[in-house]
Amino acid sequence: AIDQYKPQDATTNPSLILAAAQMPAYQELVEEAIAYGKKLGGPQEEQVQNAIDKLYVLFGAEILKKIPGRVSTEVDARLSFDKDAMVARARRLIELYKDAGVSKDRILIKLSSTWEGIQAGKAASLQVECSVVCALPLLCPFHPAWTRGCVVLCPLSWAHTQSSGRSLCPSEERHRDLHSYKKFGYRPSSWPLPFRNTGEIKALAGCDFLTISPKLLGELLKDSSKLVPTLSAKAAQASDLEKIHLDEKAFRWLHNEDQMAVEKLSDGIRKFAADAVKLERVLADRMFSAENGK
């Protein structure tokens, strides 16, 4: 799909890596990651974690051979409430990419949009290590004021979870969210999956980055209609939006008050964590089944 549609950037996550790691075409990468984990040694759990980190980077490096831009790699969702652990894992991934000959300006590290994840994205040590710091998946509407230091911000359309399959374009409220990033000089904004059709994508024309599935990229390729940007820096500057400032207590309260933020963030963390556990089991079985008498 990357060869066919030639995107600027590409994304990975634990769910995608889990699926790819079980495909025959990618077993060479899996074996290389397993060999790396075993070479470093240590307890079995540590070997598996090292193999998984290496596997993420191997897939990312392969993708980078096919795109001109950046690839994203996600920090383990189970670290979502531990700032220091997220920073350490992010630095580990960056170092593995460096060992693979990948420069830091081609890496996007994804962190959970918990309070701790946002602080990790601002961490001075991580800012030095990686010029492209982090993405915050499943970002909720009131966040722009305190996400400086993050390169890609991903507000999620709550309509997608409430529409029972109906096709809904992003609301005026979400346009305000994206305009606020532009008005106050924050880093580029992104709109993540899921898009149900090309109409939803075109409604966000002017957004810095869009994560689009191969199926919808194929449909867009055949679409010759005129595209009119609905989001722009000029419109953002002309808006009456006001900057807000949030400390941890205010953040946690406003997060609690936002149903979309609470449900989508927790759901995303749970699902990515579950797939990370499944991937661990797959690699552990491959690495130690004989030793464990299986």
C-alpha positions in Angstrom: 0.0 0.0 0.0 2.9 2.4 0.8 4.5 1.6 -2.6 1.2 2.2 -4.3 0.0 5.4 -2.6 3.3 7.0 -1.6 2.4 8.8 1.6 4.6 11.4 3.2 4.7 9.7 6.5 3.5 6.4 8.1 2.4 5.2 11.5 2.7 2.0 13.5 1.1 0.9 16.7 1.1 -2.3 18.8 -2.0 -3.6 17.1 -0.5 -3.2 13.6 2.9 -4.7 14.7 1.1 -7.7 16.3 -0.7 -8.5 13.1 2.4 -8.0 10.9 4.6 -10.1 13.2 2.4 -13.1 12.5 2.5 -12.8 8.7 5.0 -15.1 6.8 6.4 -12.1 4.8 7.9 -10.5 7.9 9.3 -13.5 9.8 12.9 -12.4 8.9 12.3 -9.3 11.0 10.8 -11.3 13.8 13.8 -13.6 13.9 16.2 -10.7 13.8 14.4 -9.1 16.8 14.4 -12.4 18.7 18.2 -12.9 18.1 18.8 -9.3 19.4 16.8 -10.0 22.6 18.6 -13.2 23.3 22.0 -11.6 22.5 21.5 -9.0 25.2 20.5 -11.7 27.7 19.1 -11.2 31.1 15.8 -12.5 32.6 13.3 -13.9 30.0 11.0 -10.9 30.5 13.8 -8.5 29.8 14.8 -10.4 26.7 11.3 -10.3 25.4 11.0 -6.5 26.0 14.3 -5.9 24.2 13.1 -8.1 21.3 9.9 -6.1 21.1 11.6 -2.8 21.1 13.9 -4.0 18.3 10.9 -5.4 16.3 9.2 -2.0 16.5 12.3 -0.3 15.2 12.9 -2.9 12.5 9.4 -2.4 11.1 9.8 1.4 11.3 13.2 1.3 9.5 11.7 -0.8 6.7 8.8 1.6 6.3 11.3 4.5 6.2 12.9 2.9 3.1 9.6 3.6 1.3 8.6 7.1 2.5 10.3 10.5 2.4 9.0 11.6 5.8 8.7 10.1 9.3 7.5 7.0 10.9 5.8 6.8 14.3 6.6 4.3 17.0 4.5 4.0 20.1 5.7 3.8 23.7 4.1 0.9 25.6 0.6 2.0 26.6 1.1 0.3 30.0 3.5 3.1 30.9 0.8 5.7 30.3 0.8 6.9 33.9 4.6 6.8 34.5 6.4 9.9 33.1 9.9 8.7 33.8 9.3 5.2 32.3 7.8 6.8 29.2 10.8 9.0 28.7 13.2 6.1 29.3 11.4 3.9 26.8 11.2 6.7 24.2 15.0 7.3 24.5 15.6 3.6 24.2 13.6 3.5 20.9 15.4 6.6 19.6 18.8 4.9 20.4 17.7 1.8 18.6 16.8 3.8 15.5 20.2 5.5 15.7 21.9 2.1 15.8 19.8 1.3 12.6 21.2 4.4 10.9 17.9 6.4 11.2 18.3 10.0 12.1 16.1 11.5 14.8 14.3 13.9 12.4 12.6 10.9 10.8 11.2 9.5 14.0 7.9 10.4 15.7 7.5 9.0 19.2 3.9 8.5 20.3 2.9 8.9 23.9 -0.4 8.6 25.6 -2.3 11.9 26.2 -2.4 11.4 30.0 -1.1 14.1 32.2 2.1 12.0 32.6 2.4 11.5 28.9 2.2 15.2 28.2 4.9 15.9 30.8 7.0 13.2 29.2 6.7 14.9 25.9 7.9 18.2 27.4 10.8 16.5 29.2 14.1 18.3 28.5 16.0 15.1 28.2 13.7 13.8 25.5 13.6 17.2 23.7 17.4 16.9 23.3 17.3 13.3 22.1 14.6 13.7 19.5 13.9 16.8 17.4 10.5 15.4 16.6 9.3 14.8 20.1 5.9 13.1 20.3 2.4 12.6 19.2 -0.5 12.4 21.6 -3.2 10.1 20.3 -6.8 10.6 21.4 -6.3 14.2 22.5 -9.4 15.9 23.9 -10.7 19.3 23.0 -9.4 21.5 25.8 -5.7 20.4 25.5 -4.0 22.9 23.1 -3.0 25.3 25.9 -0.6 22.8 27.5 0.7 20.6 24.7 3.6 22.8 23.6 6.6 20.6 22.8 4.5 17.9 21.1 4.8 17.9 17.3 1.6 16.2 16.3 -1.7 16.6 18.2 -4.6 14.3 17.5 -8.0 15.5 18.5 -10.6 12.8 18.0 -14.1 13.2 16.7 -16.5 12.0 19.3 -19.1 11.7 16.6 -17.4 8.5 15.4 -18.3 6.7 18.6 -21.8 8.1 18.9 -23.1 7.8 15.3 -24.0 4.1 15.2 -22.4 3.7 11.8 -23.8 6.9 10.3 -21.4 9.1 8.3 -20.6 12.3 10.1 -18.2 15.0 9.1 -16.1 16.6 11.8 -18.1 19.2 13.7 -17.6 22.9 14.0 -16.3 22.3 17.5 -13.4 20.2 16.2 -12.6 22.9 13.6 -12.2 25.3 16.5 -9.9 22.8 18.3 -7.6 22.7 15.2 -7.7 26.4 14.7 -6.7 27.0 18.3 -3.4 25.1 17.6 -2.7 27.4 14.7 -3.7 30.6 16.5 -1.4 30.1 19.5 1.6 28.9 17.7 1.5 25.2 18.7 3.0 22.5 16.6 1.2 20.9 13.6 -2.1 19.2 14.2 -3.2 15.8 13.0 -6.5 14.0 12.6 -6.3 10.3 13.3 -8.4 7.3 12.2 -11.1 6.2 11.9 -12.4 8.0 8.8 -15.4 6.2 7.3 -15.4 7.9 3.9 -13.6 10.5 1.8 -16.2 13.2 2.7 -15.0 13.2 6.3 -11.4 13.5 5.1 -12.2 16.4 2.7 -14.0 18.2 5.5 -10.6 18.6 7.2 -8.8 20.0 4.3 -6.1 22.4 5.6 -5.1 20.1 8.5 -1.4 19.6 8.7 -1.5 15.8 8.7 -4.2 13.2 8.2 -3.9 9.5 9.0 -5.8 7.8 6.1 -6.3 4.1 5.5 -5.1 2.5 2.2 -8.7 1.9 1.1 -9.7 5.6 1.4 -6.4 6.7 -0.2 -7.4 4.6 -3.2 -10.8 6.3 -3.3 -9.2 9.8 -3.1 -6.8 8.9 -5.9 -9.9 8.5 -8.1 -11.6 11.7 -6.9 -11.0 14.7 -9.2 -13.4 17.1 -7.5 -12.1 20.5 -6.3 -10.8 20.5 -2.8 -11.5 23.7 -0.8 -9.5 24.1 2.5 -11.8 24.5 5.5 -8.9 25.1 8.0 -6.3 27.8 7.6 -3.8 29.7 9.6 -5.4 33.0 8.5 -8.9 31.9 9.7 -7.3 30.8 13.0 -5.7 34.2 13.6 -9.0 35.9 12.9 -10.9 33.7 15.4 -12.0 34.9 18.9 -10.4 31.9 20.6 -8.7 32.6 23.9 -5.7 30.8 25.4 -6.2 28.9 28.6 -3.6 27.7 31.1 -4.1 24.5 33.0 -2.2 23.0 35.9 -2.5 19.3 36.8 -5.5 19.7 39.0 -7.4 21.7 36.4 -6.4 19.2 33.7 -7.6 16.2 35.7 -10.9 17.9 36.5 -11.6 19.0 32.9 -10.6 15.6 31.6 -13.1 14.0 34.0 -15.8 16.4 32.7 -15.2 15.4 29.1 -16.9 12.1 28.3 -15.2 11.7 25.0 -11.7 12.3 26.5 -12.3 9.8 29.4 -13.8 7.0 27.4 -11.7 7.2 24.2 -8.4 7.7 26.0 -9.0 4.8 28.5 -10.3 2.6 25.7 -7.3 3.3 23.5 -4.8 2.6 26.3 -6.6 -0.7 27.2 -6.6 -1.9 23.6 -3.0 -1.1 22.8 -1.9 -2.6 26.2 -3.8 -5.8 25.4 -2.1 -6.1 22.0 1.3 -5.4 23.6 0.7 -8.3 26.0 -0.3 -10.6 23.0 2.8 -9.6 21.1 4.9 -10.4 24.2 3.3 -13.9 24.4 4.0 -14.5 20.7 7.7 -13.6 21.0 8.1 -15.4 24.3 6.7 -18.6 22.8 9.1 -18.3 19.9 12.0 -17.5 22.2 11.6 -19.9 25.1 9.0 -22.6 24.3 11.7 -25.3 24.2 13.4 -24.1 27.4 10.0 -24.1 29.2 9.1 -27.6 28.0 6.4 -26.5 25.6 
